[in-house]
Amino acid sequence: MSDSCIFCKIARGEIPSYKVYEDDVVLAFLDVNPSSRGHTLVVPKEHFDDMTKCPKDILDHCFEVAQLIAQAQIKELGATGANVLTNIGKSAGQSVRHFHIHVIPRYDNDGLKLAFPPKQLEDKEMLLIQDSISKGL
């Protein structure tokens, strides 16, 4: 854990939170600045800067918990859907450098927009990108 990380402080109980789930590895709590009613954060108790630094077993468990949270949001809050996402790095919108998953319940006509404007790339560029990513795996 990190001494200065807000999510580590929440995991240690130094900062209060509205917990909805906790086990030895993971803590899930309501976001204090929610995008929608029931917006929940799922965090590993151990500090990892982002998803790319998190070991697979912990990552898998975090997403299992995120699935349970989304199911509960739909069943108990009447959500009609959910967005499940994580941000990696400042350019992607990560504001807390501790791996976390947003589980955002969605409601019909809730006004929340997650925009992914399409980009047009030529076939040659698509092939170069495909090759680059494949090489990195």
Rosetta blueprint (number, residue, H / E / L):
1 M L
2 S L
3 D L
4 S L
5 C L
6 I H
7 F H
8 C H
9 K H
10 I H
11 A H
12 R L
13 G L
14 E L
15 I L
16 P L
17 S L
18 Y L
19 K E
20 V E
21 Y E
22 E E
23 D L
24 D L
25 V L
26 V E
27 L E
28 A E
29 F E
30 L E
31 D L
32 V L
33 N L
34 P L
35 S L
36 S L
37 R L
38 G L
39 H L
40 T E
41 L E
42 V E
43 V E
44 P E
45 K L
46 E L
47 H L
48 F L
49 D L
50 D L
51 M H
52 T H
53 K H
54 C L
55 P L
56 K H
57 D H
58 I H
59 L H
60 D H
61 H H
62 C H
63 F H
64 E H
65 V H
66 A H
67 Q H
68 L H
69 I H
70 A H
71 Q H
72 A H
73 Q H
74 I H
75 K H
76 E H
77 L H
78 G L
79 A L
80 T L
81 G E
82 A E
83 N E
84 V E
85 L E
86 T L
87 N L
88 I L
89 G L
90 K H
91 S H
92 A H
93 G L
94 Q L
95 S L
96 V L
97 R L
98 H L
99 F L
100 H L
101 I E
102 H E
103 V E
104 I E
105 P E
106 R E
107 Y L
108 D L
109 N L
110 D L
111 G L
112 L L
113 K L
114 L L
115 A L
116 F L
117 P L
118 P L
119 K L
120 Q L
121 L L
122 E L
123 D H
124 K H
125 E H
126 M H
127 L H
128 L H
129 I H
130 Q H
131 D H
132 S H
133 I H
134 S H
135 K H
136 G H
137 L L
